[in-house]
């Protein structure tokens, strides 16, 4: 196993079991562990004093270990695990791939569409408005372990915690959580907004704050002078 593969596995390794994450759950301090590892940790260490994160020692508390299953998973970590699984599966089963047109041999793979494309289809994919920003990699890159880590980390997709095959597209303002289209029934009469709109609003808020800070700094400088 190469040093690159070892580094990648280490990035996706649970610090409790020292293995690749299985059903990762994230504590309030943003450290993640396998669900089973957390359950064992809670069972072994529960006391009247309370529990602390095994890494940073930030306190956390649950009435029962069953509540651990309700914890969310860090989307970055989930994306990395999904991308690693996809790429590793293709590398392990590599012989040759057909383009999605089922006629020509594939030269590239799209991480967003999870489809193989020949040279002609790849060029079209890069120019079409709806797919021009997709992450395309060559078959050679998929088999090159020096590329594996960067490809895994840069995967742009965010998946629903419940329906892990569905991308997150909505944000519930009542529950303060991101969700997918299949979860709408779990948010009756709630205010649901498109994730893209939320991102635009947050960007504008940050820009406004930066402008305020810049104005205050400029005012203070002029006053001192």
ABEGO torsion letter per residue (X at the ends): XBAAAAAAAAAABBAAAGBBBBGBBBBAAGBBBBAAAAAAAAAAABBAAEBBBAAAGBBBBBABAAAAAABBBBAAAAAAAAAAAAAAAAAAABABBBBAAGABBBABBBAAAGBBBBAAAAAAAAABAAAAABBBBBAAAAABAAAAAAAAAABABBBBAABAABBBABBBAAAGBBBBAAAAAABBGBBBBBAAAAAAAAAAAAAAAAAAAAAAAAAAAAAAX
